[in-house]
Structures are given as structure tokens and as C-alpha cells.
Amino acid sequence: MKPFLPAPRKRALHVAIVVALTAVSGSLLAQRGMGGGGMGRGMGGGMGGMNTVQVPADNPITAEKVELGKQLYFDPRLSKDGSISCNSCHDLKAGGADNKPVSTGVGGAQGTRNSPTVWNSAFHNAQFWDGRAPSLEEQAKGPLVNPVEMAMPSFDAVVARVKAVPGYVTQFDKVFGKNSVNIDNIAKAIATYERTLISRNSKFDNFRFADKGALNQDEWAGFQTFRQAGCMECHMGPDFSGPPPLARGDGFYQKFPRFADSPLVAQYKLLDDGGRYNVTKQESDRHVYRVPTLRNVKETAPYFHNGLVPTLDEAVKVCAKGGSNRDLTQSEVTSLVAWLGALSGEKPEQKAPKLP
């Protein structure tokens, strides 16, 4: 099945920030001991290791804007009752998610989707499971007024809440100019901070960049299973979430499950959500989702769009059966989970800021 991609859009002007080097040749990687069948063959030039954060021309990154966005990200005053911040559902110390099936918002309200990790979200050109937000800026606005998340009654109420804090007004004046506290600039600041949340130097990245001893035997075997089981049809590219580059707003989508007659599909209620169909109302988008990243995936249980798959071991079984109609052996499951652990990277330390 070919990937489902939305119609091409005119590519917006972006400034590319290269945060890692391009991959070394497959011939060097083959020194792992696999000969001509080594890692270089069949991987494609964008499998891991090279990450390019695309920054909109109208929202350049500055240190002052990053600091402002960080304060807003951690500030529960942006919610209706002052109890929920962005970090509540995208906890930077919990893999950028919250390790719950679905997040709990103001007043104990709950949605229907699992919280995606914010780490490396800068590499996604569409946000949310259904891709309904074309940028981090637009994504940042949604939870503020979602009644099951931060539950503010309107964007005007969010702006009024921020304007009521003199320390924020001073920073907005410095970053965006006088009288600049508005919902677009609030979102721009949060998105700018989120673009700094990048993990690097995973074991797999180190292996790909010539440290042929970085992976142990289980991890190496898991990567071979990953290739052979068809996982790369969906999980490709530098973030293992699709091929780069795509235009802003053009997410990489796949239907899941492709094979719906598995008992695992019924057990975990994978057909209960319409997926991107809920956004487009096109039948071809039913059960279609933006492909999630695999980086740091070992830290973000539970799994899938509804958060009903509790462990990574179970998740790889569900994915293989629902995606490729393949029953994995226990040995394959163990090695795949080991390899996925090798995608966990180093993260810059994040401490809650002092709020104005």
C-alpha cells in the first residue's frame, strides 16, 4: 500500500537549520559484519541521523523568544482554572508525553487520543494524530481553548490572562514589539521553545555515523527485523515518521490498521476512531493517521492513538500484525524492543522556569 499523502501545497519560505550531518555511506556501515547486506543497503538517505528543523520565516528563533515560550509552556495560568500547563500533558521529564492512555484536562475532563511526545515535534510538518494543525504555531493554540484540555473560553481570554501579568507584557514588548500580546505571538513563542526540544546522539545515530560497535547484538538483530517486517514503509526518515522534506502542513499519513481481522485490533479498539476522516470527512482518510516518531519511543508508553496498548513489547506485535499481517516470534519482539531503545537520545536538561 502506498503512503497516503495530501495534495501538494505551495511550499512556504523556510529557514533550514541543520542540526546534524548527513549520513555516512552504506559501505562503511557494512563493516558491522553484514557484508553487502549491511545497513547501508535499502535504508535510503534519510533513515535516521540527519535532522533539519524548518523554521517559518515569520517566526525566527531568538534566545529571548525561546525563554518567553518556555515560561508560557510551563505556566498553568493559561488554563481556565490555573491547573493545567502544556507540560502537564507533554511532560518533558516523562518522554514529552504523560504516560497515560489519554490526558486529563481541567476539571478531570478527558479526550479520546493519546498525548504525542513534544520531543522532536519540530520535525513534523503537521501536528496532532490527525494532522489537523499545519504547524507548531497552530498546534499551540488548540489545547488552550479545547474544553477537555486547558478549557479557556476563547483566545481573547487567553490574551487577557497573559496581559494581566506585567512580566509577560515586558517580555512581549522586547521580543515582538510594543502592544504585541496576541494569540498569534503567544503561539509563536511556545512553538519557538518547542523547536529547541531535540534529542540527539542516540545509540543508533552513533552507529550510523561510523561507530560500528555502538549497537549490541540484540539491537542489531532488532534493526534487521525492523527492515524485514515492513516497518520502514511507514517509519522512515530522520525522525522515523516519514520522508523529508515535506511542505509545511503536508504530513506523512498511513492507514492503520491495514489488516483489521486480527484479534489484537478488536482487543485494543483500533477501529473505534475515524482518524483523519474526522477532519476531512473523506472516506479515504478513515483510520488514517500521521505516522508518529519512533525516537524515544521506549519512554512514551502507552501506545497508539488511543493509548490502549500498554507496553512496547505488545505495541510491536500490534503494529506488525495490523500493518504487515505478520506474527512476530518472541525473539523478534525482544530484539525489536531492544533496537527501539537504541533510538532514545540525549536531551538538553529542562528545568521549570521562574514565572513572571
N, C-alpha and C positions, 0 to 999 in steps of 0.2 A: 504494500500500500504506500503510495507516495504521500509525503507530508502535505497537510492542508496548510496553505498559505493564503493570507488575504490578498486582495488585488493590490498591485503596486501603487504606492503613493509617491508624489514628488518628494524627493529627498531634501529635507531641511538642511540648512547650513549648520555644521557641527565643527567643533574643535576637537580633534582626536588627541588624547593623552595616552601615550604608550607607556604602560607600567611594567612591561616585561619584554624580553627579547623574543624574537621568532624562534621557532623550534630548530633544533639541530637535525641533521639528516638522518633518515632511517637507517642508513648503513652503519652509522656509529652506534645507534641503539641496538642494532642486531648483535652487537658484541656481547649482549647479555647471555648469549649462548644458543640463540634460536636460529642462527644462520640466516638464510634468505627468508625464513618465515618470521623474522623478528618483528619488533614493534613498529618499525618504520613502514612495513607494507600494509596498505589498506587503512591506515589511520586517517589520512587526509591531513592537510597542512594546518588545520585549526584545532586539532584534538589536544586540548589542554595547553597550559604553559604560556600562551600569548593572550594578554588581556588588554583590551582597548576600551577605556571609558570615554564615551561620547558625551561631550558637554554642550548643551544648547548655546548658541551664540548670544542669546539674550539673557543668559544666566551664568556668567563666568565664575570660576571658583576664586574666592579670596579667603584669607585666613580669618578676617573679621566675619565674613558671612558664614563660614563653617562654624565658628564659635556661637554665633546667633542661632543658627539652625540646631546646634546641639542642645542649647538651652530650651528651645521650643520642643524638641523631640522628647526631652525628659520632663516637661512641665505638665503636671496633671490639671493645671488651671485651664487648659484648653478643652477640657471636658465639662459637661453640664454641671456635675456636682463636685468637680475637683478631685476625682478619684482615679481617673484613667489617663495615662500618657501614651504616646506612641510606644515607649519602651515597655509598657505593661503587656502588650501583645507581641511585641518584637524585641524581646529581652536580649540585649547584647551579650549577656552572660549565660544565656540559655540557647546558644546557637543562632540567635537572631529571631527566634520564634518564642513559643511559650510552653512547649511540651504538653499541650492539651489537645484533645480532639478538635474542639472549636474554642475560640476565645470567649472570655466573659467580659461584657462591657458594663456600662453604667447601670446600676440597679439590678445587676445579675443577669441582664439580657444576654442571649447567646445567638450567634448566627448559625450558618449551616456549612461553613467552609473552614478548613484548617488554616492556621496562620502561616503564610510563607516566610521563610527567612529573609531578613533585610540584608544580611551579609551578601555582598556581590550582586545585589539587586541592580546596581548601576549598569550591569552588562545586559539587562533585559530591555528591549525596546518597546515592550508592552508589559503592563503590570496587572496584578491580580491573576487568579487561576483562569479567568475567562478573558483576560487581555483587554478589559473594558477601558483601562486608562492608558493612554498612549505615551506617558512619560512619568518619571518620578514626581514631577511637579503636580500633575493631575492626580496621581495616586495619593499624594499627601493631603489633598483636600477631602477625599472621600470619607475616611473614618471620622473626621471632625463632626460631620453632620449626619452620620449614619446612626439611626436610633438604637441599634444593638451594639454600637461601639462607643464613641465619645459623646454622642447624643446632643450636641449643641443644636439649638433650634434653627439656626441659619448661619451663613457665612458672616453676615453683619454682626451677629452676636459674638462670633469668634474674634472679629476685628475689634469690637468694643472691649472685649476681655483683655486683649493684648494692649490696646491703647491705654487701658487703666493702669498699666504698670510703667511708671516713668523710666525705669531702667531699660525697658524694651524700646520705648519711643526714642531714647537717646541713641541706641544701637541702630535702629532702623534709619534714623537720620544720617548716621555715619556711613552705613552700608549702601542704602538705596537713595538717599537724598531726603530733603525736608518733606514732611507730611506724606510719608511713604508707607505707613502701616495700612496695608490692604491684603485681601486674601491671596492675591497672586504672589505678592512678595513674601508673605508668611510661608506659602508653599515652596517658593524658590529657595528660601533659607533652609527649610527642612530637607529639601531634595539635595541641596549642596552638601550638607552634612552627610547625608546617606551615600553620596558618591565617594566619600572617603572611607567607607566601611568595606574594605577589600582585604580578603585573606590571600596570603602568598606562601610560597615555599612549602607546599605540601610534599610528601614523600614522592608522589607521582611526578610532580613538577621537577623535583630534583633528579629523579630518574630520567625524565625526558631530556633534561638539559645536561646529559652526559655522565651523571653519577650512576653507572650501571649496577652498582651494588645497593642502591637505595631501597629497592623492593626486596622483601624476603620471598621465599618460595610460594607461600600461600597467597600473597598479594599478586605475584606474577601469574600464578595459575588462575586467580580470580580475574585478572585482566584478560587472559586468553578466553575464559568463559564469557566474559562481557562482550568480546568481539564475536565469538561464535554463536552466541544465543540471540543475536539480532538486536542487542541493546543499543548499538550505535545508530540504528535507524532513527532513533529519537534523541538519544543523549550523545550529541556530538558537539564540536566547537570548544572554545576556550573555557566556557563555563559548564560544559556538558548539558547545555539546554537549547542547542540549536546552532545552525551555521552562521558565522559572521560574514560580512556585516549586513544588517537589515536596516531599512529606513525607520526613522522614528515612528513608533506606533505599529509597525509591522512585526507582530510577534510570531514565534515559531510554534505551530499548533499540531497536535496529533489527537486522533480519536483513541479513547481508552474507556473500556476495554474493546479491543478489536475482536476478541473471541469471547463471546458473552455466555457461553454454555458451561463455563467452569463453575463448580460448586463454590469456589472462592469468590466469584463475582457476586453470587447471591449472599454468601455469608457476610461480606463486607459492604453490601448495599451499594455497589459501584454504579448501578444504573438509575439510582433514585434522583440524581442531579442531572439536569439537562446540559450542564456545561456552558459552552459559548452560545448555544442555542438560546439561552435565556437573555442574551444581549442582542443577537442578530435576528432571532426568530426564523432563521433559515434551517431547514431540516438537515442540510448537510453539516451543520455545526452541532448537531445533537451529540452529547458525550465527547465533545472536542474540548481540549484544554491546552493552555500554554504549557509547554514542556518545562518542568521545574529543574533547577540546577541540582547536580549531584555533589557539588563541593560542600564539605562539612556535613554531609547528609547523616552521618553517624550521630550527630548531635541534635537532630531535629525531629525525633520521634514524637508522636505517632505520624503515620504517613498517609499519603494520597489526599485528594481534595476534601474528603470528609473526615480525615483523621481517625478512621476506624481501624486501620491496620497498626497493631501496637508495637511491633518490633521490626528491625531492619531485616532480620532473617525471614520473617513472614512476608515483608514487602517485596523482597527479590523473587520469592515464589509467586506472589500475586502478579508481579509485573511480567515475569517470564511466561506465565500461563495466559494471562489476559492479553499480553502484547504479541507473543510469538507462538502461542499454543504449545509451549514447551514445559515439560515436567522436569524440574531440576533434581539432581541427586543431592543427598545431604552433603556430600563432599563439594559439589559445585556451589551450594548455598554458602558453606563455610568459607570457601576461598573468595567468592564474590563479596561477601561481607568484609573480609579482610582487605580486599582491594579498595572497596569503597571507603574504608577507614583511612587508606593512604591518600584520599582526596581532602582530608582535613588539613587546613593550612594554618600558618601563623597569623594572628590577628593583632592589630595595634590595640594596646590597652585602652579601655574605655572606662572612665570614672564619671559618675554622675556629676554634672557641673553645679556650681553655686548659682542659684536662680535669682534674678533681679527682684 
